[in-house]
Amino acid sequence: MRRGLIAWSKAELPESVFDARLARLRAQMATQNLDAILVYTNNNRTAGVSWLTAFVPYWAEGLLVVPRNGDPLLTMAFSNRIVGWGKEVSRVARFEGGARPGQAAGKYLVEIKAKTVGVADFDGLRQQVAADMAEAAPNATFVDATAEFRRARVQADPAEIALATKAGGIAHHALAQIPGRVATIGEALGLVESAARLAGAEEIYLAAAPDLAKSTAFARVEGTASAGDAFAVRATLAYKGSWVRVTRTVDTAPDAQAMHDQAVEIFAASVASLPRGDGFGRFDSWAVEGCRVAQPLEALMGSRMTDPVALAAGSLVTAQGVIEIDGRRIALAAPALIGADGFPSGILVQPDFGPR
Amino acid sequence: MLAEDRRHRLREAMAQSGIEALVVYGNAWQADYLRYVADFSMLEGHGLALLAPDGSTELYVDSIAEAERAESETAGLKIILAPDIAHAVAGRLDRIANHRIAAAPLGFLPKFLADAARGYNLEDGTKFVDRFLMVKMPAEIDALRRAAKLADDGYQVFLKAAIPGRMQFELIADIETFFRQQGCPDNFMIVGSGGQDVHAMAPPSERRIKAGDMVTTELTPAYRGYFAQICRTMVVGKPTQAQRDAHAVYREAMEAGIAMVKPGVTAADVARAENDVFRKYGLGDYVTSKYTRVRGHGLGLFVDTKPHILEDVDTVLEAGMCMIIHPNTYHPAVGYMVLGDSIVVTETGAEVLTGTKRDLFEA
């Protein structure tokens, strides 16, 4: 809930981008004869609504109603005193505040005479919101439209790729502020936090593996934690609705840089093996995450995944892994683009921080 | 161990009420129910925990990063990575469908999980858990004291950060950096800057601070998951007489609210004490929902927990409840102004947790 700057950048997300995305969604709606589609948003399921409107909720939940024909409505659970802010930071035809987004969305469905209404991630929708909208629009039939939304959403457009690259660049810049030696992990995290937020990050979740010799598990650090000779910091960062993870390993050993360079090479080759992912065999653990509906970094494939998700050509993902080279552990993460149209999968922002 | 003590309280109550399994939901905003049971605060995705009468606890998360973090940050829990979390937990509940199962907060559960068509029955356990969230144990109040100290210290950073020419989000950067350096991983804050054009605090924008602005904020840092809050207003430059006069009303209202706090009174009594001050000065319109949301609210594992301090909330205050009393609202002469202190209800009244002066600050 520690949001930073939330603002709609018309330079980075011109209105034409949203028009094109709405058109893609409406084309999918037409295939199922849906009169409207609903997309839920809250503090942690931001990415569906932000993709269509630029709006990122700070604390409240809401519903976006996209009619097949007519104006979209975004209804958020906050007072009318905040609606002005909401309109300022979003691009949507109608923006309303109110206590119960489900009820407001239902009323709008009645107003536009929608009969068959698709809901993205219907099973995951908050129960009370689902009940409210069903009560307010008793004649509408609600159906799951996750597949339709995914088909519209999954292939990244140039604006989205640019934002992910910028988000990755901000995370890289922030992580680069960590000096070779720090007394505490808090010192390192403070430097990263400051640089990221001053660069306009919307959010940054920081996690650290304070001593890679002991554990490669990342945790949110509370209180004081001393830094080992080798530690890693992972920045999960959002910029204008685009989420990435970038990880930096800091190692004071004299030969650490050469090993890190080698790890980055292996990581790049492994990312190039996506969507298959068979190049990650050298990694002790690895994961690929990305957005398909509303959760910014959904689990897709990796060493912990028993039921991996097929990665779509042209989709944005974040790849991460931990590798051991000559007894030293190196953690890496970076945003990547899955190959399409003859181009191989590749890293958008290299997790290479150069010599210290 | 605080986490074990919390689970122990719940288990005793479950035994008394015949509840055989408790399901709690959490996400990055509504984190309290899950944190109470699993001692884990979600950042990404959904989290669901299942508490059994013997204290064994399963934590389901749908994010790889959260699964890894939960394994590192919690002890004694079974962590399950379940990308399709609603179906995974529903499958788990199917196996105990003959048990009496309560869920909290029921309305937050994924629809599939809460659907009446499932083979198990979920009772609404929200009120059952709410009592424990509201009435704190001494160790929980100690954590809130630590959080209140962070809030006080953070406000001193804020006073230095709010200088003409800086943008609102740059102030936030300074505060969040300070909290990070203190080992505080979570904070909620909103800001406002300007004058009569400002009707509320909002997320930080690119608006620049300028001379003469009233700059408002509420800082809500957490210690071990417990959030304490402070609300203060500063003026960039010398406050005008109108700003001073307005601030005196807010201070009188906040202090009237705090003076009303004691076991046995209701949240409505506290709200009324605050609002009567505004009405006394002919500002009664500005304590309505058109201009303000609440006159305070509970604090704990969620920044905006129960009870809400409003004239229509009849929750009876008890010793051990923690809350902020803040008569924040729009003032027609000067704009949106805030003032609030975190308190804990004691046997005899209120102990104020935050220690920052109740002044209209100058910068």
Interface residues (C-beta under 8 A of the other chain):
Chain A: M1 R2 R3 G4 L5 I6 A7 N42 N43 N44 R45 Y58 W59 S79 N80 R81 I82 G84 W85 E88 V89 F122 D123 G124 L125 R126 Q127 Q128 A130 A131 G186 E187 L189 G190 L191 E193 S194 R197 L198 G200 Y205 L206 A207 S215 A217 F218 A219 R220 V221 E222 G223 T224 A225 R234 T236 R245 A287 E289 Q295 P296 L297 E298 A299 G302 R304 M305 D307 V309
Chain B: N27 A28 W29 S41 M42 L43 E44 G45 H46 D62 S63 I64 A65 A67 E68 R69 E71 S72 E73 L81 P83 I85 A86 H87 L106 G107 F108 L109 P110 K111 F112 L113 A114 D115 F169 E170 I172 A173 D174 E176 T177 F178 R180 Q181 Q182 G183 C184 P185 D186 N187 F188 I190 H199 A200 A202 P203 P204 S205 E206 R224 S289 K290 Y291 R293 V303 Y330
